[in-house]
């Protein structure tokens, strides 16, 4: 099995690094939004080496991204490739470079990452920072969907690690995973367990739409009606239940006795119908 992990990168490496006692006060007190300061750090090989050694000393404790990823692959025997998503800010570039260096040392294959505008990015004269950030979010979604589809076509199982990063980018990262039917995971900081998201978005097609139309009156199907549906739509019922668009209740013998469309199934069906008109 080949795996491709798309990892959203935040600033946890830097915020954890700043908590150390034996570092200069100017680093300890520097704001993440101070691009000029972090650009100087980025160009300072001595400090960059120190940040790298900081990660190397305890990767799970000092990087949220590594904490989630390394726990996720703990027992994996797959061939794994990595892709880090960063923002066009010096503080995030420090984190991405540090992660890439560390993972290369562990023997992982790293793809060249694409950067997207961070809100702290200094814009040029005449540019709108908010507009650039919003445009970057849209571009990021398009890029990640195309990347995930390409890797799937190459035979990879695609994962999205949405643990770190701007909240807006975390949302986009997870959404891209749902759209491409990839596995989305993150690490809950409170209890240190990997959370695998259930599939939260699916666009039905063919006989699935036909089944949703039958159920669109929102009345539960029981008895003989279920037998008819199971005979005509067995695979579709299984798939739509898996993606959370319909609700199936079973008896003690694990046999379905009630089928009903869910609100999200009705909403998606309405959107599909509306777009066809």
Kinemage of the C-alpha trace (Angstrom):
@kinemage 1
@onewidth
@group {chain A} dominant
@subgroup {mainchain}
@vectorlist {calphas} color= white
{ca unk a 1} P 0.000 0.000 0.000
{ca unk a 2} L 1.189 3.499 -0.876
{ca unk a 3} L 0.092 6.421 1.298
{ca unk a 4} L 0.125 10.149 0.583
{ca unk a 5} L -0.303 12.407 3.626
{ca unk a 6} L -1.231 16.054 3.087
{ca unk a 7} L -0.315 17.893 6.286
{ca unk a 8} L -1.558 21.365 7.151
{ca unk a 9} L 1.196 23.284 8.992
{ca unk a 10} L 0.605 25.830 11.725
{ca unk a 11} L 3.003 27.613 14.072
{ca unk a 12} L 3.086 25.114 16.949
{ca unk a 13} L 6.813 24.569 16.504
{ca unk a 14} L 7.494 28.259 17.094
{ca unk a 15} L 4.976 28.731 19.913
{ca unk a 16} L 6.447 25.713 21.705
{ca unk a 17} L 9.992 26.901 21.019
{ca unk a 18} L 9.135 30.277 22.570
{ca unk a 19} L 8.130 28.554 25.836
{ca unk a 20} L 11.692 27.494 26.540
{ca unk a 21} L 13.535 29.316 29.287
{ca unk a 22} L 16.996 29.456 27.707
{ca unk a 23} L 16.254 31.433 24.562
{ca unk a 24} L 16.721 35.165 23.940
{ca unk a 25} L 13.889 37.347 25.209
{ca unk a 26} L 13.454 38.929 21.791
{ca unk a 27} L 12.509 35.502 20.391
{ca unk a 28} L 10.395 34.592 23.408
{ca unk a 29} L 8.359 37.799 23.140
{ca unk a 30} L 8.166 38.089 19.345
{ca unk a 31} L 4.663 38.139 17.843
{ca unk a 32} L 3.895 35.608 15.141
{ca unk a 33} L 2.658 38.478 12.968
{ca unk a 34} L 6.067 40.220 13.041
{ca unk a 35} L 7.176 39.170 9.560
{ca unk a 36} L 10.360 41.230 9.569
{ca unk a 37} L 11.583 39.594 12.769
{ca unk a 38} L 10.880 36.026 11.648
{ca unk a 39} L 12.429 36.682 8.246
{ca unk a 40} L 15.687 37.465 10.056
{ca unk a 41} L 15.320 34.201 12.008
{ca unk a 42} L 14.714 32.342 8.768
{ca unk a 43} L 18.029 33.670 7.458
{ca unk a 44} L 19.886 32.861 10.698
{ca unk a 45} L 21.384 29.391 10.232
{ca unk a 46} L 22.396 29.101 13.900
{ca unk a 47} L 18.868 29.682 15.235
{ca unk a 48} L 17.312 27.533 12.495
{ca unk a 49} L 19.619 24.708 13.571
{ca unk a 50} L 18.583 25.245 17.192
{ca unk a 51} L 14.879 25.066 16.224
{ca unk a 52} L 15.597 21.858 14.345
{ca unk a 53} L 17.373 20.318 17.346
{ca unk a 54} L 14.410 21.399 19.475
{ca unk a 55} L 12.059 19.386 17.235
{ca unk a 56} L 14.440 16.462 17.051
{ca unk a 57} L 14.665 16.277 20.861
{ca unk a 58} L 10.934 15.558 21.259
{ca unk a 59} L 8.954 15.666 17.990
{ca unk a 60} L 5.641 14.545 19.494
{ca unk a 61} L 5.731 17.168 22.233
{ca unk a 62} L 7.109 20.052 20.189
{ca unk a 63} L 5.112 19.795 16.945
{ca unk a 64} L 1.339 19.306 16.712
{ca unk a 65} L 1.717 18.157 13.095
{ca unk a 66} L 4.305 15.481 13.933
{ca unk a 67} L 2.376 14.397 17.015
{ca unk a 68} L -0.648 13.570 14.853
{ca unk a 69} L 1.236 12.131 11.878
{ca unk a 70} L 3.668 9.898 13.787
{ca unk a 71} L 0.876 8.484 15.921
{ca unk a 72} L -1.253 7.888 12.836
{ca unk a 73} L 1.441 5.831 11.057
{ca unk a 74} L 2.768 4.140 14.195
{ca unk a 75} L 2.042 0.594 12.978
{ca unk a 76} L 1.943 1.289 9.259
{ca unk a 77} L 4.106 -0.727 6.884
{ca unk a 78} L 3.128 1.327 3.855
{ca unk a 79} L 5.360 3.380 1.580
{ca unk a 80} L 4.588 6.970 2.620
{ca unk a 81} L 4.992 10.306 0.846
{ca unk a 82} L 4.372 13.682 2.504
{ca unk a 83} L 3.128 17.056 1.369
{ca unk a 84} L 3.159 20.048 3.723
{ca unk a 85} L 0.781 22.965 3.227
{ca unk a 86} L 2.178 26.292 4.375
{ca unk a 87} L 1.419 29.997 4.208
{ca unk a 88} L 3.471 32.763 2.643
{ca unk a 89} L 4.695 34.006 6.013
{ca unk a 90} L 8.221 33.713 7.449
{ca unk a 91} L 7.073 32.084 10.693
{ca unk a 92} L 5.248 29.355 8.785
{ca unk a 93} L 8.139 28.860 6.387
{ca unk a 94} L 10.388 28.194 9.396
{ca unk a 95} L 7.976 25.473 10.519
{ca unk a 96} L 7.646 23.911 7.058
{ca unk a 97} L 11.414 23.871 6.474
{ca unk a 98} L 12.004 22.313 9.889
{ca unk a 99} L 9.383 19.615 9.296
{ca unk a 100} L 10.696 18.824 5.825
{ca unk a 101} L 14.259 18.502 7.106
{ca unk a 102} L 13.223 16.254 9.984
{ca unk a 103} L 11.034 13.983 7.855
{ca unk a 104} L 13.704 13.657 5.151
{ca unk a 105} L 16.127 12.551 7.855
{ca unk a 106} L 13.637 9.847 8.834
{ca unk a 107} L 13.619 8.648 5.231
{ca unk a 108} L 10.244 9.925 4.027
{ca unk a 109} L 9.734 11.238 0.500
{ca unk a 110} L 8.734 14.906 0.550
{ca unk a 111} L 6.870 16.686 -2.252
{ca unk a 112} L 7.513 20.349 -2.914
{ca unk a 113} L 4.785 22.231 -1.096
{ca unk a 114} L 2.688 25.099 -2.378
{ca unk a 115} L 2.246 28.135 -0.148
{ca unk a 116} L -0.972 30.120 0.271
{ca unk a 117} L -1.528 33.627 1.664
{ca unk a 118} L -1.580 33.904 5.434
{ca unk a 119} L -3.498 36.739 7.038
{ca unk a 120} L -0.268 38.179 8.450
{ca unk a 121} L 1.214 38.426 4.957
{ca unk a 122} L 2.453 41.877 4.077
{ca unk a 123} L 0.689 42.916 0.877
{ca unk a 124} L 1.940 45.204 -1.836
{ca unk a 125} L 0.594 48.715 -2.335
{ca unk a 126} L -2.946 48.625 -3.655
{ca unk a 127} L -3.584 45.036 -2.554
{ca unk a 128} L -6.349 44.086 -0.156
{ca unk a 129} L -4.995 41.732 2.531
{ca unk a 130} L -8.401 40.260 3.330
{ca unk a 131} L -9.235 39.733 -0.336
{ca unk a 132} L -5.884 38.020 -0.957
{ca unk a 133} L -6.446 35.735 2.017
{ca unk a 134} L -9.945 34.753 0.833
{ca unk a 135} L -8.718 34.163 -2.718
{ca unk a 136} L -5.917 32.024 -1.314
{ca unk a 137} L -8.450 29.861 0.523
{ca unk a 138} L -10.324 29.209 -2.721
{ca unk a 139} L -7.085 28.453 -4.586
{ca unk a 140} L -5.995 26.141 -1.778
{ca unk a 141} L -9.179 24.061 -2.017
{ca unk a 142} L -8.854 23.720 -5.784
{ca unk a 143} L -5.182 22.769 -5.514
{ca unk a 144} L -5.729 20.153 -2.806
{ca unk a 145} L -8.650 18.515 -4.610
{ca unk a 146} L -6.595 18.214 -7.819
{ca unk a 147} L -3.578 16.898 -5.897
{ca unk a 148} L -5.583 14.280 -3.998
{ca unk a 149} L -7.303 13.092 -7.177
{ca unk a 150} L -3.966 12.824 -8.983
{ca unk a 151} L -2.393 10.744 -6.206
{ca unk a 152} L -5.437 8.471 -6.040
{ca unk a 153} L -5.161 7.866 -9.773
{ca unk a 154} L -1.537 6.859 -9.142
{ca unk a 155} L -2.704 4.209 -6.663
{ca unk a 156} L -2.125 6.029 -3.361
{ca unk a 157} L -4.423 6.081 -0.363
{ca unk a 158} L -4.699 9.785 0.465
{ca unk a 159} L -4.840 11.192 4.001
{ca unk a 160} L -5.408 14.761 5.198
{ca unk a 161} L -3.856 15.757 8.535
{ca unk a 162} L -5.837 18.829 9.606
{ca unk a 163} L -4.283 19.220 13.067
{ca unk a 164} L -2.288 22.428 12.583
{ca unk a 165} L -2.621 25.764 10.818
{ca unk a 166} L -4.956 28.728 10.478
{ca unk a 167} L -8.533 27.732 11.363
{ca unk a 168} L -9.631 28.724 7.853
{ca unk a 169} L -6.965 26.491 6.309
{ca unk a 170} L -7.863 23.628 8.647
{ca unk a 171} L -11.455 23.845 7.369
{ca unk a 172} L -10.305 23.857 3.739
{ca unk a 173} L -7.939 20.953 4.355
{ca unk a 174} L -10.726 18.852 5.862
{ca unk a 175} L -13.199 19.869 3.148
{ca unk a 176} L -10.778 18.806 0.408
{ca unk a 177} L -10.492 15.452 2.142
{ca unk a 178} L -14.258 14.990 2.286
{ca unk a 179} L -14.762 16.052 -1.338
{ca unk a 180} L -12.154 13.555 -2.583
{ca unk a 181} L -13.342 10.770 -0.223
{ca unk a 182} L -9.949 10.720 1.472
{ca unk a 183} L -9.319 9.937 5.142
{ca unk a 184} L -9.256 13.052 7.319
{ca unk a 185} L -7.662 12.911 10.774
{ca unk a 186} L -6.487 15.202 13.535
{ca unk a 187} L -5.132 14.977 17.033
{ca unk a 188} L -7.230 16.188 19.944
{ca unk a 189} L -4.797 18.040 22.193
{ca unk a 190} L -6.833 17.421 25.339
{ca unk a 191} L -6.735 13.615 25.320
{ca unk a 192} L -3.992 12.905 22.788
{ca unk a 193} L -6.010 10.517 20.627
{ca unk a 194} L -6.141 10.454 16.836
{ca unk a 195} L -9.634 11.318 15.632
{ca unk a 196} L -10.635 9.926 12.234
{ca unk a 197} L -13.495 11.936 10.777
{ca unk a 198} L -16.442 10.024 9.372
{ca unk a 199} L -17.276 10.825 5.712
{ca unk a 200} L -19.101 14.159 5.947
{ca unk a 201} L -19.716 14.983 2.291
{ca unk a 202} L -20.875 12.794 -0.564
{ca unk a 203} L -22.546 13.721 -3.849
{ca unk a 204} L -24.998 10.953 -4.808
{ca unk a 205} L -25.397 9.825 -8.397
{ca unk a 206} L -27.440 7.481 -10.610
{ca unk a 207} L -29.674 5.106 -8.654
{ca unk a 208} L -28.672 6.814 -5.402
{ca unk a 209} L -30.543 9.935 -6.537
{ca unk a 210} L -33.494 7.750 -7.542
{ca unk a 211} L -33.586 6.252 -4.046
{ca unk a 212} L -33.349 9.666 -2.385
{ca unk a 213} L -36.267 10.859 -4.525
{ca unk a 214} L -38.366 7.932 -3.310
{ca unk a 215} L -37.520 8.784 0.303
{ca unk a 216} L -37.809 12.560 -0.155
{ca unk a 217} L -41.254 12.736 1.476
{ca unk a 218} L -39.342 11.999 4.723
{ca unk a 219} L -41.725 9.180 5.688
{ca unk a 220} L -39.968 6.097 7.109
{ca unk a 221} L -40.237 2.950 4.983
{ca unk a 222} L -41.298 -0.140 6.939
{ca unk a 223} L -42.310 -3.757 6.350
{ca unk a 224} L -42.979 -4.665 2.710
{ca unk a 225} L -41.727 -1.305 1.497
{ca unk a 226} L -38.291 -2.064 2.920
{ca unk a 227} L -38.236 -5.437 1.173
{ca unk a 228} L -38.902 -3.719 -2.147
{ca unk a 229} L -36.178 -1.126 -1.543
{ca unk a 230} L -33.642 -3.748 -0.478
{ca unk a 231} L -34.411 -5.734 -3.604
{ca unk a 232} L -33.982 -2.750 -5.924
{ca unk a 233} L -31.416 -0.565 -4.085
{ca unk a 234} L -29.332 -2.835 -1.807
{ca unk a 235} L -25.947 -1.288 -2.717
{ca unk a 236} L -27.319 2.250 -2.795
{ca unk a 237} L -28.843 1.870 0.687
{ca unk a 238} L -25.528 0.633 2.057
{ca unk a 239} L -23.570 3.471 0.431
{ca unk a 240} L -25.951 6.287 1.371
{ca unk a 241} L -26.090 5.064 4.958
{ca unk a 242} L -22.283 4.994 5.086
{ca unk a 243} L -22.129 8.617 3.912
{ca unk a 244} L -24.842 9.681 6.348
{ca unk a 245} L -27.536 10.666 3.828
{ca unk a 246} L -30.105 8.108 4.966
{ca unk a 247} L -30.854 6.435 8.280
{ca unk a 248} L -31.225 2.653 8.525
{ca unk a 249} L -32.426 0.957 11.694
{ca unk a 250} L -31.907 -2.779 12.192
{ca unk a 251} L -33.518 -5.365 14.441
{ca unk a 252} L -31.737 -7.734 16.831
{ca unk a 253} L -30.850 -9.966 13.870
{ca unk a 254} L -29.117 -7.057 12.099
{ca unk a 255} L -31.874 -6.917 9.487
{ca unk a 256} L -33.103 -3.475 8.355
{ca unk a 257} L -36.640 -2.700 9.472
{ca unk a 258} L -36.752 1.062 8.847
{ca unk a 259} L -35.226 3.352 6.220
{ca unk a 260} L -35.555 7.128 6.211
{ca unk a 261} L -33.873 10.056 4.486
{ca unk a 262} L -31.858 12.399 6.745
{ca unk a 263} L -32.017 16.182 6.619
{ca unk a 264} L -28.598 16.411 4.951
{ca unk a 265} L -29.746 13.874 2.331
{ca unk a 266} L -32.820 15.986 1.586
{ca unk a 267} L -30.713 19.144 1.381
{ca unk a 268} L -28.209 17.617 -1.061
{ca unk a 269} L -31.042 16.138 -3.173
{ca unk a 270} L -32.691 19.576 -3.360
{ca unk a 271} L -29.407 21.153 -4.476
{ca unk a 272} L -28.901 18.503 -7.175
{ca unk a 273} L -32.499 18.964 -8.405
{ca unk a 274} L -32.171 22.748 -8.380
{ca unk a 275} L -28.948 22.663 -10.422
{ca unk a 276} L -30.585 20.448 -13.032
{ca unk a 277} L -33.457 22.905 -13.567
